[in-house]
Amino acid sequence: MSKEVWVKADWSEPWEERKKFITSALEAGAEAVIVPGEDVEKTRKLGNIETISKSEESDFFLREAS
């Protein structure tokens, strides 16, 4: 049985702070990260990690429940 780890990094801290967190998560083996739509491309440049956001540019589209 395998597990996937998704990390939530869509908080309001500046990009440089979230970048450190995302990089650590990537190094620890996280498969995906939840980020604001404007950070999808920056996140992809950090390494091989899937992105989750409200942007259609992301690998997984995050939709709010109604």
N, CA, C and O atoms as a GROMACS GRO file, in nm:
protein
  264
    1MET      N    1   0.084  -0.118   0.000
    1MET     CA    2   0.000   0.000   0.000
    1MET      C    3   0.089   0.125   0.000
    1MET      O    4   0.182   0.135   0.080
    2SER      N    5   0.061   0.216  -0.089
    2SER     CA    6   0.140   0.340  -0.093
    2SER      C    7   0.054   0.458  -0.051
    2SER      O    8  -0.069   0.456  -0.063
    3LYS      N    9   0.121   0.560  -0.003
    3LYS     CA   10   0.051   0.681   0.040
    3LYS      C   11   0.103   0.799  -0.039
    3LYS      O   12   0.220   0.802  -0.078
    4GLU      N   13   0.016   0.895  -0.062
    4GLU     CA   14   0.057   1.020  -0.126
    4GLU      C   15   0.047   1.130  -0.023
    4GLU      O   16  -0.045   1.133   0.059
    5VAL      N   17   0.143   1.220  -0.028
    5VAL     CA   18   0.143   1.333   0.065
    5VAL      C   19   0.120   1.461  -0.014
    5VAL      O   20   0.194   1.494  -0.106
    6TRP      N   21   0.016   1.534   0.024
    6TRP     CA   22  -0.012   1.666  -0.033
    6TRP      C   23   0.011   1.767   0.078
    6TRP      O   24  -0.028   1.746   0.192
    7VAL      N   25   0.074   1.877   0.042
    7VAL     CA   26   0.109   1.979   0.140
    7VAL      C   27   0.032   2.107   0.111
    7VAL      O   28   0.024   2.150  -0.004
    8LYS      N   29  -0.024   2.167   0.213
    8LYS     CA   30  -0.099   2.293   0.199
    8LYS      C   31  -0.004   2.411   0.220
    8LYS      O   32   0.049   2.430   0.329
    9ALA      N   33   0.016   2.489   0.115
    9ALA     CA   34   0.106   2.604   0.123
    9ALA      C   35   0.042   2.725   0.056
    9ALA      O   36   0.108   2.798  -0.019
   10ASP      N   37  -0.086   2.746   0.082
   10ASP     CA   38  -0.156   2.858   0.019
   10ASP      C   39  -0.186   2.969   0.119
   10ASP      O   40  -0.279   3.048   0.099
   11TRP      N   41  -0.109   2.974   0.226
   11TRP     CA   42  -0.130   3.077   0.327
   11TRP      C   43  -0.075   3.210   0.281
   11TRP      O   44  -0.015   3.219   0.174
   12SER      N   45  -0.096   3.314   0.361
   12SER     CA   46  -0.069   3.452   0.318
   12SER      C   47   0.075   3.499   0.341
   12SER      O   48   0.102   3.618   0.325
   13GLU      N   49   0.165   3.411   0.378
   13GLU     CA   50   0.306   3.450   0.394
   13GLU      C   51   0.365   3.489   0.259
   13GLU      O   52   0.314   3.447   0.155
   14PRO      N   53   0.472   3.569   0.258
   14PRO     CA   54   0.538   3.603   0.132
   14PRO      C   55   0.590   3.477   0.062
   14PRO      O   56   0.615   3.375   0.126
   15TRP      N   57   0.606   3.487  -0.071
   15TRP     CA   58   0.651   3.374  -0.152
   15TRP      C   59   0.780   3.312  -0.098
   15TRP      O   60   0.791   3.190  -0.092
   16GLU      N   61   0.876   3.392  -0.058
   16GLU     CA   62   1.005   3.338  -0.012
   16GLU      C   63   0.988   3.246   0.109
   16GLU      O   64   1.059   3.147   0.121
   17GLU      N   65   0.895   3.277   0.198
   17GLU     CA   66   0.869   3.191   0.313
   17GLU      C   67   0.802   3.061   0.269
   17GLU      O   68   0.841   2.952   0.314
   18ARG      N   69   0.704   3.072   0.182
   18ARG     CA   70   0.635   2.952   0.133
   18ARG      C   71   0.728   2.868   0.048
   18ARG      O   72   0.718   2.745   0.047
   19LYS      N   73   0.818   2.933  -0.025
   19LYS     CA   74   0.914   2.862  -0.110
   19LYS      C   75   1.001   2.768  -0.025
   19LYS      O   76   1.024   2.654  -0.063
   20LYS      N   77   1.048   2.816   0.090
   20LYS     CA   78   1.129   2.733   0.180
   20LYS      C   79   1.049   2.611   0.226
   20LYS      O   80   1.100   2.499   0.228
   21PHE      N   81   0.924   2.634   0.261
   21PHE     CA   82   0.836   2.527   0.308
   21PHE      C   83   0.812   2.424   0.196
   21PHE      O   84   0.819   2.304   0.220
   22ILE      N   85   0.783   2.473   0.076
   22ILE     CA   86   0.757   2.385  -0.038
   22ILE      C   87   0.881   2.305  -0.073
   22ILE      O   88   0.872   2.186  -0.102
   23THR      N   89   0.997   2.369  -0.071
   23THR     CA   90   1.123   2.301  -0.101
   23THR      C   91   1.148   2.189   0.000
   23THR      O   92   1.189   2.079  -0.038
   24SER      N   93   1.124   2.215   0.127
   24SER     CA   94   1.141   2.113   0.230
   24SER      C   95   1.044   1.997   0.209
   24SER      O   96   1.080   1.881   0.225
   25ALA      N   97   0.921   2.029   0.173
   25ALA     CA   98   0.821   1.926   0.147
   25ALA      C   99   0.862   1.840   0.028
   25ALA      O  100   0.847   1.718   0.031
   26LEU      N  101   0.913   1.904  -0.075
   26LEU     CA  102   0.959   1.833  -0.194
   26LEU      C  103   1.072   1.737  -0.158
   26LEU      O  104   1.073   1.622  -0.200
   27GLU      N  105   1.168   1.786  -0.079
   27GLU     CA  106   1.281   1.704  -0.037
   27GLU      C  107   1.237   1.588   0.052
   27GLU      O  108   1.302   1.483   0.055
   28ALA      N  109   1.127   1.605   0.124
   28ALA     CA  110   1.075   1.501   0.211
   28ALA      C  111   0.988   1.400   0.136
   28ALA      O  112   0.946   1.300   0.194
   29GLY      N  113   0.960   1.425   0.008
   29GLY     CA  114   0.886   1.330  -0.072
   29GLY      C  115   0.741   1.363  -0.101
   29GLY      O  116   0.668   1.276  -0.148
   30ALA      N  117   0.698   1.485  -0.075
   30ALA     CA  118   0.560   1.523  -0.106
   30ALA      C  119   0.536   1.513  -0.256
   30ALA      O  120   0.622   1.547  -0.337
   31GLU      N  121   0.417   1.466  -0.294
   31GLU     CA  122   0.383   1.452  -0.435
   31GLU      C  123   0.316   1.576  -0.492
   31GLU      O  124   0.328   1.604  -0.612
   32ALA      N  125   0.246   1.651  -0.407
   32ALA     CA  126   0.170   1.766  -0.456
   32ALA      C  127   0.164   1.875  -0.350
   32ALA      O  128   0.182   1.849  -0.230
   33VAL      N  129   0.139   1.997  -0.395
   33VAL     CA  130   0.131   2.110  -0.304
   33VAL      C  131   0.015   2.200  -0.344
   33VAL      O  132  -0.005   2.228  -0.462
   34ILE      N  133  -0.060   2.246  -0.245
   34ILE     CA  134  -0.169   2.340  -0.267
   34ILE      C  135  -0.112   2.480  -0.258
   34ILE      O  136  -0.056   2.519  -0.155
   35VAL      N  137  -0.124   2.557  -0.366
   35VAL     CA  138  -0.067   2.691  -0.372
   35VAL      C  139  -0.169   2.789  -0.432
   35VAL      O  140  -0.264   2.746  -0.497
   36PRO      N  141  -0.149   2.920  -0.410
   36PRO     CA  142  -0.233   3.018  -0.479
   36PRO      C  143  -0.208   3.008  -0.630
   36PRO      O  144  -0.099   2.970  -0.673
   37GLY      N  145  -0.308   3.041  -0.708
   37GLY     CA  146  -0.297   3.032  -0.853
   37GLY      C  147  -0.178   3.105  -0.911
   37GLY      O  148  -0.118   3.058  -1.008
   38GLU      N  149  -0.144   3.219  -0.853
   38GLU     CA  150  -0.032   3.298  -0.908
   38GLU      C  151   0.104   3.234  -0.881
   38GLU      O  152   0.205   3.279  -0.935
   39ASP      N  153   0.108   3.130  -0.798
   39ASP     CA  154   0.236   3.064  -0.766
   39ASP      C  155   0.256   2.931  -0.836
   39ASP      O  156   0.356   2.863  -0.811
   40VAL      N  157   0.166   2.892  -0.923
   40VAL     CA  158   0.175   2.762  -0.989
   40VAL      C  159   0.306   2.748  -1.066
   40VAL      O  160   0.378   2.650  -1.047
   41GLU      N  161   0.338   2.842  -1.152
   41GLU     CA  162   0.460   2.833  -1.232
   41GLU      C  163   0.586   2.838  -1.146
   41GLU      O  164   0.680   2.763  -1.170
   42LYS      N  165   0.588   2.927  -1.047
   42LYS     CA  166   0.704   2.936  -0.957
   42LYS      C  167   0.725   2.804  -0.883
   42LYS      O  168   0.839   2.761  -0.863
   43THR      N  169   0.616   2.742  -0.843
   43THR     CA  170   0.625   2.615  -0.770
   43THR      C  171   0.680   2.506  -0.860
   43THR      O  172   0.764   2.427  -0.816
   44ARG      N  173   0.636   2.499  -0.983
   44ARG     CA  174   0.684   2.397  -1.077
   44ARG      C  175   0.834   2.410  -1.101
   44ARG      O  176   0.902   2.310  -1.124
   45LYS      N  177   0.885   2.531  -1.097
   45LYS     CA  178   1.028   2.552  -1.120
   45LYS      C  179   1.114   2.497  -1.006
   45LYS      O  180   1.234   2.479  -1.022
   46LEU      N  181   1.053   2.470  -0.891
   46LEU     CA  182   1.127   2.419  -0.776
   46LEU      C  183   1.164   2.271  -0.792
   46LEU      O  184   1.260   2.224  -0.730
   47GLY      N  185   1.088   2.198  -0.873
   47GLY     CA  186   1.117   2.056  -0.890
   47GLY      C  187   0.997   1.979  -0.940
   47GLY      O  188   0.896   2.037  -0.981
   48ASN      N  189   1.009   1.849  -0.937
   48ASN     CA  190   0.904   1.760  -0.988
   48ASN      C  191   0.795   1.743  -0.882
   48ASN      O  192   0.798   1.649  -0.803
   49ILE      N  193   0.700   1.834  -0.883
   49ILE     CA  194   0.590   1.829  -0.787
   49ILE      C  195   0.463   1.878  -0.857
   49ILE      O  196   0.466   1.973  -0.935
   50GLU      N  197   0.351   1.812  -0.828
   50GLU     CA  198   0.225   1.853  -0.888
   50GLU      C  199   0.165   1.968  -0.808
   50GLU      O  200   0.184   1.978  -0.687
   51THR      N  201   0.093   2.055  -0.879
   51THR     CA  202   0.033   2.171  -0.814
   51THR      C  203  -0.119   2.157  -0.807
   51THR      O  204  -0.182   2.098  -0.895
   52ILE      N  205  -0.174   2.212  -0.700
   52ILE     CA  206  -0.318   2.212  -0.677
   52ILE      C  207  -0.357   2.355  -0.645
   52ILE      O  208  -0.302   2.415  -0.552
   53SER      N  209  -0.450   2.412  -0.721
   53SER     CA  210  -0.493   2.549  -0.694
   53SER      C  211  -0.627   2.575  -0.763
   53SER      O  212  -0.683   2.488  -0.828
   54LYS      N  213  -0.675   2.697  -0.746
   54LYS     CA  214  -0.798   2.740  -0.813
   54LYS      C  215  -0.772   2.786  -0.955
   54LYS      O  216  -0.863   2.830  -1.024
   55SER      N  217  -0.647   2.776  -0.999
   55SER     CA  218  -0.608   2.816  -1.134
   55SER      C  219  -0.618   2.696  -1.229
   55SER      O  220  -0.585   2.584  -1.191
   56GLU      N  221  -0.663   2.720  -1.349
   56GLU     CA  222  -0.670   2.614  -1.449
   56GLU      C  223  -0.530   2.574  -1.497
   56GLU      O  224  -0.516   2.474  -1.567
   57GLU      N  225  -0.428   2.651  -1.461
   57GLU     CA  226  -0.290   2.621  -1.496
   57GLU      C  227  -0.234   2.506  -1.411
   57GLU      O  228  -0.135   2.444  -1.449
   58SER      N  229  -0.296   2.479  -1.297
   58SER     CA  230  -0.244   2.378  -1.205
   58SER      C  231  -0.274   2.237  -1.255
   58SER      O  232  -0.355   2.217  -1.345
   59ASP      N  233  -0.206   2.139  -1.196
   59ASP     CA  234  -0.227   1.999  -1.233
   59ASP      C  235  -0.363   1.949  -1.185
   59ASP      O  236  -0.429   1.871  -1.253
   60PHE      N  237  -0.404   1.995  -1.067
   60PHE     CA  238  -0.535   1.961  -1.011
   60PHE      C  239  -0.608   2.090  -0.978
   60PHE      O  240  -0.552   2.180  -0.915
   61PHE      N  241  -0.733   2.099  -1.021
   61PHE     CA  242  -0.813   2.219  -0.998
   61PHE      C  243  -0.881   2.208  -0.862
   61PHE      O  244  -0.952   2.111  -0.836
   62LEU      N  245  -0.860   2.305  -0.776
   62LEU     CA  246  -0.918   2.308  -0.642
   62LEU      C  247  -1.052   2.380  -0.648
   62LEU      O  248  -1.058   2.498  -0.683
   63ARG      N  249  -1.156   2.310  -0.614
   63ARG     CA  250  -1.290   2.367  -0.618
   63ARG      C  251  -1.346   2.374  -0.477
   63ARG      O  252  -1.328   2.282  -0.398
   64GLU      N  253  -1.412   2.483  -0.446
   64GLU     CA  254  -1.473   2.498  -0.314
   64GLU      C  255  -1.606   2.425  -0.309
   64GLU      O  256  -1.682   2.426  -0.406
   65ALA      N  257  -1.633   2.363  -0.196
   65ALA     CA  258  -1.761   2.294  -0.178
   65ALA      C  259  -1.870   2.398  -0.151
   65ALA      O  260  -1.846   2.500  -0.085
   66SER      N  261  -1.988   2.371  -0.202
   66SER     CA  262  -2.097   2.466  -0.179
   66SER      C  263  -2.192   2.418  -0.072
   66SER      O  264  -2.289   2.486  -0.041
   0.00000   0.00000   0.00000
